[in-house]
Amino acid sequence: MTIKHIWFDEANIYVVLDTGHTIGNPLSWFKRLESATPEQRQHFKLGSGRNSVHWEALDEDLSLESFFDFKRELNYANI
């Protein structure tokens, strides 16, 4: 499973997986992203295996697994 696409709305981060599934999580789960400007959020790089995301300017790294944190309620995008 790998990340194909990432986007944001005012309150959430969304990832589209190579399986076709889309997952949305609240930005409040990721304080650095929540505090960032929309422009800062757009400056990311996917890891070499497309299973992580890095924001150099924000010093933030998210693994694909962090989107499946079962200690939190999952949010599924309504598209």
C-alpha distance (Angstrom), angle and dihedral (degrees) to the residues before:
residue distance angle dihedral
M1 . . .
T2 3.82 . .
I3 3.80 139.1 .
K4 3.81 115.3 -100.4
H5 3.81 101.1 172.5
I6 3.82 140.8 3.5
W7 3.78 129.4 -162.0
F8 3.80 140.4 160.7
D9 3.76 139.5 -143.0
E10 3.80 124.7 -169.8
A11 3.81 94.1 -74.7
N12 3.82 109.0 16.4
I13 3.78 146.9 53.0
Y14 3.80 117.0 -140.5
V15 3.78 130.0 -161.9
V16 3.78 127.1 -167.9
L17 3.78 113.7 -152.0
D18 3.78 128.9 -150.0
T19 3.81 85.8 -111.6
G20 3.81 88.8 66.5
H21 3.81 94.2 -110.2
T22 3.80 120.6 131.6
I23 3.78 120.7 -151.9
G24 3.79 125.3 -169.3
N25 3.79 124.1 -165.9
P26 3.80 129.0 -178.8
L27 3.77 115.7 -100.1
S28 3.82 86.2 -132.7
W29 3.83 86.4 76.0
F30 3.81 88.3 63.5
K31 3.82 108.5 46.2
R32 3.82 96.6 -171.0
L33 3.80 91.4 53.0
E34 3.79 91.3 44.3
S35 3.82 90.4 54.0
A36 3.82 94.0 44.6
T37 3.77 125.3 96.4
P38 3.81 118.4 -109.9
E39 3.81 88.2 -107.8
Q40 3.82 92.5 52.9
R41 3.81 90.9 50.4
Q42 3.82 90.4 56.5
H43 3.83 93.3 58.2
F44 3.79 100.5 82.3
K45 3.79 137.0 125.2
L46 3.77 127.4 -146.6
G47 3.79 116.6 -127.2
S48 3.80 118.8 -107.2
G49 3.81 92.0 -97.1
R50 3.82 91.6 44.5
N51 3.80 88.4 -121.8
S52 3.80 98.5 107.9
V53 3.80 140.1 42.9
H54 3.81 127.2 -142.6
W55 3.82 129.4 -163.8
E56 3.79 104.5 -169.6
A57 3.81 96.2 -172.8
L58 3.81 91.0 49.9
D59 3.81 95.3 41.2
E60 3.81 88.0 -129.6
D61 3.79 129.4 141.6
L62 3.80 125.8 -179.2
S63 3.75 125.8 -173.0
L64 3.76 120.8 -148.7
E65 3.80 86.7 -114.5
S66 3.82 90.5 62.5
F67 3.80 88.0 69.1
F68 3.81 88.1 60.6
D69 3.81 97.7 52.2
F70 3.78 100.2 151.9
K71 3.80 91.2 -166.9
R72 3.80 84.8 74.8
E73 3.78 130.9 52.3
L74 3.80 111.6 -94.8
N75 3.77 118.2 -129.5
Y76 3.76 119.4 -151.3
A77 3.78 118.4 -153.5
N78 3.78 116.9 -116.6
I79 3.77 102.7 -140.8
